[in-house]
Amino acid sequence: MLDATHQTTGARPVQENGTEVTAAGIARLAGVGRAAVSNWRRRHADFPKPVGGTETSPSFALAEVEDWLRAQGKLAEVPLRERVWQQIAGHPQGPVAALVHVGCALLLVHDRPTVWLELSAGSDDRLAELLPAPLDQVLTPRFGAIRKRAVATPTADLLRPSAPLLRAAADLAAELGARKAYEFLLGRHLDANPRQYTLTPTGLAALMADLAGPATAVLDPACGTGALLREVAAAQSASATEDQRLYGQDSAPELAALTALRLALHTRATVRTAAADTLREDAYGSLRADAVLCHPPFNERNWGHDELAYDPRWEYGFPARTESELAWVQHALARLKEGGVAVLLMPPAAASRRSGRRIRADLLRRGALRAVIALPPGAAPPYNLPLHLWVLRKPVVTAQPAQPEVLLADTGVFTADSRGGLDWQAVRTAVLDAWRPFDRAGTAPEQPGLSRSVPVIELLDDDVDLAPARHLPPPEAGGGAEQLASVRERLGETLRLTGRLTPPAADPRRPDRRPLTTIGELARGGALQLRTGGNEPRAGGSGEHTRVPVLTDHDVLAGTAPSGTAFSGTASSGTAFSGTATSGTPAESDAEPVLTEPGDVVVPVLGGGSIARVVDEATAGAALGRNLALLRPDPAALDPWFLAGFLRGTANNRQASSYASTATRLDVRRLQLPRLPLEQQRAYGERFRALAEFEEALRLAGRLGEQLVRGMYDGLTDGTVEPG
């Protein structure tokens, strides 16, 4: 599951026509592609008229759409979870309000199921009128007094449009359980709005909870939708959870409410959340927590620098306007009891910016900063940066002088692989194996390239630079010279292979006039299916989702394995092609992500250049990324290597391309290939396959050559390789 912080989606005004659904939602309901929905609108005069949205992205009344689909025999057997989600997505008060109403109802279903059964026996109006009082009886014990809690009891007027949704959500809870049902619906909302939230992956949240250790009172001052607090609660035993107290605060009231409901469905712990700007309006001024976990907003200039100049929280120095992260660090320390632990996700610049060096120095001198851990790129947004974890401990006033060492660790060696994304288990093991001995003894054995316990005095120079990579010895990768010898041997083998794969001398012949066909004609005739990328599973979703690799246009151009990663609970090769491709026009936005299969041919559609790639077993199963077209040939009619080879012809690409002011776009439907019997196709295909192997050998030789040259430079400069 991915957490969200500091952003909200505004609720739409109430519409008289109730729940609305987009064309993509209709496609999901009917189990077809979005292009089919466009065709229905054009061909059927009785298709429901738009009731909202925009001219380019209209929305329709869900009830009218369902009636029309049912009358046409097009309403597929849609899973209950999909129907509930469509009601949330098109709710007249907006999806966030719908999720709050659903969370309140599911909490009642979870805590007092017989009360829910009694209330839901009557009409929707009766349910809306009677529901507020029982909800208040459940919400008040869980979240505290009405004046302070983030989840206000919804009124009958607010609940009336939600009554059908609440009944459907209760049915989903009967199928999945209240917790899993809410996780799924919240996850779908985050998936549908990926740019509106800051995300905290589950693996990162679990690692931060591990570093904090067991705790009774836990605070997240930038809680978002509660991923960090959820991981803390999940790490506790059932008996310990009863005594646990979870506190959250977020500047967005909607997120504070969603956090409270989510945690209440996950745990029996006491839950308190507040909606206010944490630095300006701290809701927990008297709290002294056992642990603070926080994924604060990065690079904020308007964090309260001017009005908070004399705030008592700045015990280690007044943060500069550009050092909002150091304000969050000191806020976390101020809310800890003596000996309590804080774990914060930080941008790497916070460890080395000169404007923060005095605060970093005081944190070190007084023993408050215990570890700085560099994560691999891809751990959390922004994915191109190796973010840091800072582990801090509130100094004990009566204890011995501060410990003279700090742990610096760099897990960059675990950078996300080309298929499965970041290996969080390996990262977690490496970090905890370094942290736990250091936490017990104040020092830890050095692990070259990974971690080192550094004396504080070494860091207290003019810069107080805490970037781990600058203080760690190089890794012992089996000995520099030995490793370089291995790379050199592999390079030699690859160069010899390249020589064997070099194509033979060309046999010139006069160009013939073979009859040609186009991809569009082949698609219309059923010889292949044509799909476009862009609906890869979005990063986020419920904890039930699985990790799916994504094949990007860069991967196709570079000839590398799928480098993207996303999460999905619905993607499968069986659902990727839920509609049929009969028109030859790629679906504008298929309802489900397109998953590759062996023998598919993938073509980039932007940027120019003659590239086509045949999917092999290693690449199969990846979701198709944006700006890619996928051709799935019928093996009885088309050889995939023959298809891919002719698609790479320069003249072929030139005649199928169009040009804008800043980009070249390929119209895949216009690409041509000759009409040949299957046996002749296979003869061409074998030759094209041999060329592809030669091309891959050249790429590998280039990569190995670069690795050898870089290693020689490093070895000569760091002394591990002799110049002779």
Salt bridges, closest charged atoms under 4 A:
GLU20 OE1 - ARG12 NH1 3.58
GLU66 OE2 - ARG83 NH2 2.79
ASP67 OD1 - ARG70 NH1 3.48
GLU82 OE1 - ARG28 NH1 3.94
GLU82 OE1 - ARG188 NH1 3.19
ASP111 OD1 - HIS110 ND1 2.89
ASP111 OD1 - ARG142 NH2 3.29
ASP111 OD1 - ARG268 NH1 3.48
ASP124 OD1 - ARG167 NE 2.70
ASP125 OD1 - ARG160 NE 3.34
GLU129 OE2 - ARG160 NH2 2.38
ASP136 OD1 - ARG149 NH2 2.97
ASP157 OD1 - ARG160 NH1 3.00
GLU183 OE1 - ARG230 NH1 2.92
GLU183 OE2 - ARG262 NE 2.72
GLU183 OE2 - HIS266 NE2 3.05
ASP191 OD2 - HIS545 ND1 3.84
ASP210 OD2 - ARG428 NE 2.54
GLU231 OE2 - ARG230 NH2 3.48
ASP277 OD2 - ARG280 NH1 3.09
ASP282 OD2 - ARG335 NE 2.61
ASP290 OD1 - LYS337 NZ 2.53
ASP306 OD1 - HIS305 ND1 3.28
ASP306 OD1 - ARG321 NH2 2.85
GLU307 OE2 - ARG280 NE 2.62
ASP311 OD1 - ARG313 NE 2.83
GLU315 OE2 - ARG366 NH2 2.47
GLU323 OE2 - ARG353 NE 2.96
GLU325 OE1 - ARG353 NH2 2.81
ASP362 OD2 - ARG366 NH1 3.57
ASP439 OD1 - ARG393 NH2 2.53
GLU458 OE1 - ARG452 NH2 3.02
ASP463 OD1 - ARG354 NH1 2.61
ASP465 OD2 - ARG470 NH1 2.64
ASP512 OD2 - ARG509 NH2 3.37
ASP512 OD1 - ARG514 NE 3.02
GLU521 OE1 - ARG675 NH2 3.73
GLU536 OE2 - ARG626 NE 3.88
ASP590 OD2 - ARG531 NE 3.49
GLU592 OE2 - ARG28 NH1 3.18
GLU597 OE2 - ARG632 NH1 3.42
ASP600 OD2 - ARG632 NH2 2.81
ASP667 OD1 - ARG669 NE 3.01
GLU679 OE2 - ARG682 NH1 3.08
GLU686 OE2 - ARG689 NE 3.98
GLU695 OE1 - ARG648 NH1 3.06
GLU695 OE2 - ARG699 NH2 3.76
GLU696 OE1 - ARG699 NH1 3.71
GLU696 OE2 - ARG703 NH2 3.30
